[in-house]
Amino acid sequence: MSTKPTLKQKEKLFRECQNHNFMASSQLDGLQIDQVRLSDEQIAQRLDDLRAHYER
């Protein structure tokens, strides 16, 4: 019996597909871009830092 993927699982799959497509598109354009992987906590911290910087 299989269960439906959770929202978090769907979001993770979407991000992975999006990253894969971006990297493939960049390579077709002749660009070499290193992939950056951040945890959910690191992403949240980065967003907070950017909001604090730009909402002065």
PyMOL Python script that loads the backbone (N, CA, C, O; Angstrom):
from pymol import cmd

cmd.read_pdbstr("""\
ATOM      1  N   MET A   1       0.836  -1.170   0.000  1.00  0.00           N
ATOM      2  CA  MET A   1       0.000   0.000   0.000  1.00  0.00           C
ATOM      3  C   MET A   1       0.885   1.238   0.000  1.00  0.00           C
ATOM      4  O   MET A   1       1.707   1.427   0.896  1.00  0.00           O
ATOM      5  N   SER A   2       0.709   2.069  -1.002  1.00  0.00           N
ATOM      6  CA  SER A   2       1.516   3.286  -1.069  1.00  0.00           C
ATOM      7  C   SER A   2       0.691   4.483  -0.596  1.00  0.00           C
ATOM      8  O   SER A   2      -0.532   4.519  -0.732  1.00  0.00           O
ATOM      9  N   THR A   3       1.390   5.439  -0.048  1.00  0.00           N
ATOM     10  CA  THR A   3       0.721   6.644   0.417  1.00  0.00           C
ATOM     11  C   THR A   3       1.106   7.802  -0.490  1.00  0.00           C
ATOM     12  O   THR A   3       2.107   7.745  -1.204  1.00  0.00           O
ATOM     13  N   LYS A   4       0.304   8.844  -0.450  1.00  0.00           N
ATOM     14  CA  LYS A   4       0.590  10.023  -1.250  1.00  0.00           C
ATOM     15  C   LYS A   4       1.767  10.772  -0.635  1.00  0.00           C
ATOM     16  O   LYS A   4       1.932  10.779   0.584  1.00  0.00           O
ATOM     17  N   PRO A   5       2.587  11.403  -1.479  1.00  0.00           N
ATOM     18  CA  PRO A   5       3.710  12.177  -0.925  1.00  0.00           C
ATOM     19  C   PRO A   5       3.199  13.372  -0.122  1.00  0.00           C
ATOM     20  O   PRO A   5       2.164  13.963  -0.431  1.00  0.00           O
ATOM     21  N   THR A   6       3.959  13.701   0.914  1.00  0.00           N
ATOM     22  CA  THR A   6       3.590  14.844   1.735  1.00  0.00           C
ATOM     23  C   THR A   6       3.957  16.128   1.004  1.00  0.00           C
ATOM     24  O   THR A   6       4.663  16.096  -0.004  1.00  0.00           O
ATOM     25  N   LEU A   7       3.485  17.239   1.505  1.00  0.00           N
ATOM     26  CA  LEU A   7       3.782  18.533   0.904  1.00  0.00           C
ATOM     27  C   LEU A   7       5.289  18.797   0.923  1.00  0.00           C
ATOM     28  O   LEU A   7       5.846  19.314  -0.045  1.00  0.00           O
ATOM     29  N   LYS A   8       5.935  18.441   2.017  1.00  0.00           N
ATOM     30  CA  LYS A   8       7.381  18.645   2.130  1.00  0.00           C
ATOM     31  C   LYS A   8       8.121  17.802   1.093  1.00  0.00           C
ATOM     32  O   LYS A   8       9.092  18.268   0.498  1.00  0.00           O
ATOM     33  N   GLN A   9       7.674  16.572   0.874  1.00  0.00           N
ATOM     34  CA  GLN A   9       8.294  15.714  -0.127  1.00  0.00           C
ATOM     35  C   GLN A   9       8.089  16.270  -1.528  1.00  0.00           C
ATOM     36  O   GLN A   9       8.995  16.217  -2.360  1.00  0.00           O
ATOM     37  N   LYS A  10       6.905  16.801  -1.790  1.00  0.00           N
ATOM     38  CA  LYS A  10       6.625  17.399  -3.096  1.00  0.00           C
ATOM     39  C   LYS A  10       7.497  18.627  -3.334  1.00  0.00           C
ATOM     40  O   LYS A  10       8.015  18.826  -4.433  1.00  0.00           O
ATOM     41  N   GLU A  11       7.658  19.452  -2.293  1.00  0.00           N
ATOM     42  CA  GLU A  11       8.492  20.648  -2.416  1.00  0.00           C
ATOM     43  C   GLU A  11       9.947  20.273  -2.681  1.00  0.00           C
ATOM     44  O   GLU A  11      10.615  20.905  -3.499  1.00  0.00           O
ATOM     45  N   LYS A  12      10.437  19.245  -1.989  1.00  0.00           N
ATOM     46  CA  LYS A  12      11.814  18.808  -2.176  1.00  0.00           C
ATOM     47  C   LYS A  12      12.016  18.294  -3.605  1.00  0.00           C
ATOM     48  O   LYS A  12      13.013  18.623  -4.247  1.00  0.00           O
ATOM     49  N   LEU A  13      11.090  17.501  -4.092  1.00  0.00           N
ATOM     50  CA  LEU A  13      11.171  16.977  -5.448  1.00  0.00           C
ATOM     51  C   LEU A  13      11.138  18.119  -6.465  1.00  0.00           C
ATOM     52  O   LEU A  13      11.890  18.103  -7.440  1.00  0.00           O
ATOM     53  N   PHE A  14      10.269  19.110  -6.240  1.00  0.00           N
ATOM     54  CA  PHE A  14      10.177  20.256  -7.143  1.00  0.00           C
ATOM     55  C   PHE A  14      11.500  21.010  -7.180  1.00  0.00           C
ATOM     56  O   PHE A  14      11.985  21.362  -8.255  1.00  0.00           O
ATOM     57  N   ARG A  15      12.094  21.262  -5.995  1.00  0.00           N
ATOM     58  CA  ARG A  15      13.377  21.987  -5.938  1.00  0.00           C
ATOM     59  C   ARG A  15      14.467  21.205  -6.660  1.00  0.00           C
ATOM     60  O   ARG A  15      15.272  21.792  -7.383  1.00  0.00           O
ATOM     61  N   GLU A  16      14.503  19.887  -6.474  1.00  0.00           N
ATOM     62  CA  GLU A  16      15.515  19.069  -7.134  1.00  0.00           C
ATOM     63  C   GLU A  16      15.351  19.106  -8.652  1.00  0.00           C
ATOM     64  O   GLU A  16      16.336  19.223  -9.382  1.00  0.00           O
ATOM     65  N   CYS A  17      14.121  19.009  -9.124  1.00  0.00           N
ATOM     66  CA  CYS A  17      13.861  19.066 -10.568  1.00  0.00           C
ATOM     67  C   CYS A  17      14.212  20.446 -11.124  1.00  0.00           C
ATOM     68  O   CYS A  17      14.803  20.561 -12.197  1.00  0.00           O
ATOM     69  N   GLN A  18      13.845  21.480 -10.387  1.00  0.00           N
ATOM     70  CA  GLN A  18      14.130  22.846 -10.819  1.00  0.00           C
ATOM     71  C   GLN A  18      15.644  23.069 -10.917  1.00  0.00           C
ATOM     72  O   GLN A  18      16.127  23.653 -11.887  1.00  0.00           O
ATOM     73  N   ASN A  19      16.387  22.603  -9.910  1.00  0.00           N
ATOM     74  CA  ASN A  19      17.846  22.740  -9.931  1.00  0.00           C
ATOM     75  C   ASN A  19      18.452  21.972 -11.100  1.00  0.00           C
ATOM     76  O   ASN A  19      19.338  22.474 -11.791  1.00  0.00           O
ATOM     77  N   HIS A  20      17.970  20.761 -11.314  1.00  0.00           N
ATOM     78  CA  HIS A  20      18.473  19.940 -12.415  1.00  0.00           C
ATOM     79  C   HIS A  20      18.221  20.636 -13.751  1.00  0.00           C
ATOM     80  O   HIS A  20      19.117  20.701 -14.593  1.00  0.00           O
ATOM     81  N   ASN A  21      17.023  21.150 -13.951  1.00  0.00           N
ATOM     82  CA  ASN A  21      16.686  21.828 -15.201  1.00  0.00           C
ATOM     83  C   ASN A  21      17.520  23.087 -15.388  1.00  0.00           C
ATOM     84  O   ASN A  21      17.964  23.374 -16.500  1.00  0.00           O
ATOM     85  N   PHE A  22      17.736  23.842 -14.317  1.00  0.00           N
ATOM     86  CA  PHE A  22      18.542  25.054 -14.396  1.00  0.00           C
ATOM     87  C   PHE A  22      19.977  24.725 -14.788  1.00  0.00           C
ATOM     88  O   PHE A  22      20.564  25.392 -15.641  1.00  0.00           O
ATOM     89  N   MET A  23      20.539  23.690 -14.160  1.00  0.00           N
ATOM     90  CA  MET A  23      21.919  23.304 -14.461  1.00  0.00           C
ATOM     91  C   MET A  23      22.042  22.838 -15.920  1.00  0.00           C
ATOM     92  O   MET A  23      23.006  23.187 -16.600  1.00  0.00           O
ATOM     93  N   ALA A  24      21.082  22.062 -16.394  1.00  0.00           N
ATOM     94  CA  ALA A  24      21.107  21.589 -17.777  1.00  0.00           C
ATOM     95  C   ALA A  24      20.975  22.759 -18.747  1.00  0.00           C
ATOM     96  O   ALA A  24      21.676  22.800 -19.758  1.00  0.00           O
ATOM     97  N   SER A  25      20.100  23.697 -18.459  1.00  0.00           N
ATOM     98  CA  SER A  25      19.918  24.868 -19.309  1.00  0.00           C
ATOM     99  C   SER A  25      21.178  25.724 -19.328  1.00  0.00           C
ATOM    100  O   SER A  25      21.569  26.238 -20.376  1.00  0.00           O
ATOM    101  N   SER A  26      21.808  25.874 -18.177  1.00  0.00           N
ATOM    102  CA  SER A  26      23.047  26.662 -18.090  1.00  0.00           C
ATOM    103  C   SER A  26      24.149  26.020 -18.920  1.00  0.00           C
ATOM    104  O   SER A  26      24.899  26.715 -19.606  1.00  0.00           O
ATOM    105  N   GLN A  27      24.249  24.702 -18.859  1.00  0.00           N
ATOM    106  CA  GLN A  27      25.269  24.011 -19.641  1.00  0.00           C
ATOM    107  C   GLN A  27      25.018  24.169 -21.129  1.00  0.00           C
ATOM    108  O   GLN A  27      25.968  24.300 -21.901  1.00  0.00           O
ATOM    109  N   LEU A  28      23.761  24.161 -21.547  1.00  0.00           N
ATOM    110  CA  LEU A  28      23.448  24.377 -22.960  1.00  0.00           C
ATOM    111  C   LEU A  28      23.866  25.773 -23.412  1.00  0.00           C
ATOM    112  O   LEU A  28      24.238  25.975 -24.568  1.00  0.00           O
ATOM    113  N   ASP A  29      23.803  26.732 -22.492  1.00  0.00           N
ATOM    114  CA  ASP A  29      24.207  28.104 -22.795  1.00  0.00           C
ATOM    115  C   ASP A  29      25.712  28.295 -22.661  1.00  0.00           C
ATOM    116  O   ASP A  29      26.220  29.390 -22.904  1.00  0.00           O
ATOM    117  N   GLY A  30      26.424  27.251 -22.280  1.00  0.00           N
ATOM    118  CA  GLY A  30      27.868  27.327 -22.149  1.00  0.00           C
ATOM    119  C   GLY A  30      28.340  27.881 -20.813  1.00  0.00           C
ATOM    120  O   GLY A  30      29.490  28.303 -20.696  1.00  0.00           O
ATOM    121  N   LEU A  31      27.489  27.888 -19.819  1.00  0.00           N
ATOM    122  CA  LEU A  31      27.848  28.398 -18.507  1.00  0.00           C
ATOM    123  C   LEU A  31      28.149  27.237 -17.563  1.00  0.00           C
ATOM    124  O   LEU A  31      27.508  26.188 -17.629  1.00  0.00           O
ATOM    125  N   GLN A  32      29.118  27.431 -16.698  1.00  0.00           N
ATOM    126  CA  GLN A  32      29.435  26.437 -15.683  1.00  0.00           C
ATOM    127  C   GLN A  32      29.164  27.064 -14.324  1.00  0.00           C
ATOM    128  O   GLN A  32      29.907  27.946 -13.894  1.00  0.00           O
ATOM    129  N   ILE A  33      28.123  26.629 -13.650  1.00  0.00           N
ATOM    130  CA  ILE A  33      27.708  27.195 -12.375  1.00  0.00           C
ATOM    131  C   ILE A  33      27.750  26.099 -11.319  1.00  0.00           C
ATOM    132  O   ILE A  33      27.187  25.020 -11.503  1.00  0.00           O
ATOM    133  N   ASP A  34      28.427  26.392 -10.209  1.00  0.00           N
ATOM    134  CA  ASP A  34      28.474  25.438  -9.102  1.00  0.00           C
ATOM    135  C   ASP A  34      27.150  25.478  -8.349  1.00  0.00           C
ATOM    136  O   ASP A  34      26.630  26.551  -8.044  1.00  0.00           O
ATOM    137  N   GLN A  35      26.615  24.311  -8.057  1.00  0.00           N
ATOM    138  CA  GLN A  35      25.346  24.224  -7.350  1.00  0.00           C
ATOM    139  C   GLN A  35      25.567  24.445  -5.858  1.00  0.00           C
ATOM    140  O   GLN A  35      26.474  23.870  -5.257  1.00  0.00           O
ATOM    141  N   VAL A  36      24.727  25.283  -5.278  1.00  0.00           N
ATOM    142  CA  VAL A  36      24.797  25.574  -3.853  1.00  0.00           C
ATOM    143  C   VAL A  36      23.647  24.850  -3.172  1.00  0.00           C
ATOM    144  O   VAL A  36      22.489  24.991  -3.565  1.00  0.00           O
ATOM    145  N   ARG A  37      23.976  24.076  -2.153  1.00  0.00           N
ATOM    146  CA  ARG A  37      22.941  23.350  -1.410  1.00  0.00           C
ATOM    147  C   ARG A  37      22.861  23.919  -0.006  1.00  0.00           C
ATOM    148  O   ARG A  37      23.857  23.966   0.715  1.00  0.00           O
ATOM    149  N   LEU A  38      21.670  24.350   0.376  1.00  0.00           N
ATOM    150  CA  LEU A  38      21.442  24.891   1.707  1.00  0.00           C
ATOM    151  C   LEU A  38      20.345  24.102   2.390  1.00  0.00           C
ATOM    152  O   LEU A  38      19.410  23.630   1.743  1.00  0.00           O
ATOM    153  N   SER A  39      20.463  23.964   3.693  1.00  0.00           N
ATOM    154  CA  SER A  39      19.404  23.308   4.453  1.00  0.00           C
ATOM    155  C   SER A  39      18.246  24.294   4.611  1.00  0.00           C
ATOM    156  O   SER A  39      18.390  25.485   4.335  1.00  0.00           O
ATOM    157  N   ASP A  40      17.116  23.794   5.051  1.00  0.00           N
ATOM    158  CA  ASP A  40      15.959  24.665   5.247  1.00  0.00           C
ATOM    159  C   ASP A  40      16.261  25.757   6.264  1.00  0.00           C
ATOM    160  O   ASP A  40      15.805  26.891   6.112  1.00  0.00           O
ATOM    161  N   GLU A  41      17.024  25.424   7.297  1.00  0.00           N
ATOM    162  CA  GLU A  41      17.383  26.416   8.314  1.00  0.00           C
ATOM    163  C   GLU A  41      18.293  27.492   7.730  1.00  0.00           C
ATOM    164  O   GLU A  41      18.137  28.674   8.035  1.00  0.00           O
ATOM    165  N   GLN A  42      19.244  27.080   6.889  1.00  0.00           N
ATOM    166  CA  GLN A  42      20.143  28.040   6.266  1.00  0.00           C
ATOM    167  C   GLN A  42      19.381  28.967   5.314  1.00  0.00           C
ATOM    168  O   GLN A  42      19.682  30.158   5.233  1.00  0.00           O
ATOM    169  N   ILE A  43      18.414  28.430   4.608  1.00  0.00           N
ATOM    170  CA  ILE A  43      17.601  29.239   3.705  1.00  0.00           C
ATOM    171  C   ILE A  43      16.802  30.269   4.498  1.00  0.00           C
ATOM    172  O   ILE A  43      16.747  31.442   4.131  1.00  0.00           O
ATOM    173  N   ALA A  44      16.189  29.821   5.580  1.00  0.00           N
ATOM    174  CA  ALA A  44      15.397  30.733   6.413  1.00  0.00           C
ATOM    175  C   ALA A  44      16.275  31.836   6.994  1.00  0.00           C
ATOM    176  O   ALA A  44      15.871  32.998   7.029  1.00  0.00           O
ATOM    177  N   GLN A  45      17.473  31.478   7.450  1.00  0.00           N
ATOM    178  CA  GLN A  45      18.397  32.472   8.008  1.00  0.00           C
ATOM    179  C   GLN A  45      18.822  33.470   6.941  1.00  0.00           C
ATOM    180  O   GLN A  45      18.880  34.672   7.201  1.00  0.00           O
ATOM    181  N   ARG A  46      19.116  32.988   5.760  1.00  0.00           N
ATOM    182  CA  ARG A  46      19.534  33.871   4.656  1.00  0.00           C
ATOM    183  C   ARG A  46      18.412  34.833   4.289  1.00  0.00           C
ATOM    184  O   ARG A  46      18.664  36.016   4.061  1.00  0.00           O
ATOM    185  N   LEU A  47      17.175  34.343   4.228  1.00  0.00           N
ATOM    186  CA  LEU A  47      16.034  35.211   3.927  1.00  0.00           C
ATOM    187  C   LEU A  47      15.847  36.274   4.998  1.00  0.00           C
ATOM    188  O   LEU A  47      15.576  37.433   4.686  1.00  0.00           O
ATOM    189  N   ASP A  48      15.990  35.882   6.264  1.00  0.00           N
ATOM    190  CA  ASP A  48      15.886  36.847   7.361  1.00  0.00           C
ATOM    191  C   ASP A  48      16.968  37.923   7.255  1.00  0.00           C
ATOM    192  O   ASP A  48      16.697  39.106   7.464  1.00  0.00           O
ATOM    193  N   ASP A  49      18.186  37.509   6.931  1.00  0.00           N
ATOM    194  CA  ASP A  49      19.284  38.467   6.783  1.00  0.00           C
ATOM    195  C   ASP A  49      19.013  39.444   5.637  1.00  0.00           C
ATOM    196  O   ASP A  49      19.239  40.647   5.771  1.00  0.00           O
ATOM    197  N   LEU A  50      18.529  38.921   4.517  1.00  0.00           N
ATOM    198  CA  LEU A  50      18.236  39.787   3.374  1.00  0.00           C
ATOM    199  C   LEU A  50      17.089  40.744   3.668  1.00  0.00           C
ATOM    200  O   LEU A  50      17.142  41.913   3.286  1.00  0.00           O
ATOM    201  N   ARG A  51      16.057  40.259   4.341  1.00  0.00           N
ATOM    202  CA  ARG A  51      14.934  41.133   4.705  1.00  0.00           C
ATOM    203  C   ARG A  51      15.404  42.249   5.635  1.00  0.00           C
ATOM    204  O   ARG A  51      15.027  43.409   5.464  1.00  0.00           O
ATOM    205  N   ALA A  52      16.226  41.893   6.616  1.00  0.00           N
ATOM    206  CA  ALA A  52      16.739  42.896   7.549  1.00  0.00           C
ATOM    207  C   ALA A  52      17.570  43.943   6.826  1.00  0.00           C
ATOM    208  O   ALA A  52      17.526  45.124   7.169  1.00  0.00           O
ATOM    209  N   HIS A  53      18.329  43.509   5.824  1.00  0.00           N
ATOM    210  CA  HIS A  53      19.178  44.436   5.087  1.00  0.00           C
ATOM    211  C   HIS A  53      18.357  45.399   4.223  1.00  0.00           C
ATOM    212  O   HIS A  53      18.630  46.599   4.193  1.00  0.00           O
ATOM    213  N   TYR A  54      17.358  44.872   3.525  1.00  0.00           N
ATOM    214  CA  TYR A  54      16.607  45.684   2.578  1.00  0.00           C
ATOM    215  C   TYR A  54      15.392  46.389   3.162  1.00  0.00           C
ATOM    216  O   TYR A  54      14.812  47.246   2.494  1.00  0.00           O
ATOM    217  N   GLU A  55      14.987  46.060   4.381  1.00  0.00           N
ATOM    218  CA  GLU A  55      13.814  46.694   4.988  1.00  0.00           C
ATOM    219  C   GLU A  55      14.219  47.762   6.000  1.00  0.00           C
ATOM    220  O   GLU A  55      13.492  48.017   6.960  1.00  0.00           O
ATOM    221  N   ARG A  56      15.352  48.374   5.792  1.00  0.00           N
ATOM    222  CA  ARG A  56      15.822  49.415   6.708  1.00  0.00           C
ATOM    223  C   ARG A  56      14.979  50.649   6.602  1.00  0.00           C
ATOM    224  O   ARG A  56      15.230  51.630   7.301  1.00  0.00           O
TER     225      ARG A  56
END
""", "prot")
cmd.dss("prot")
cmd.show_as("cartoon", "prot")
cmd.util.cbc("prot")
cmd.orient("prot")
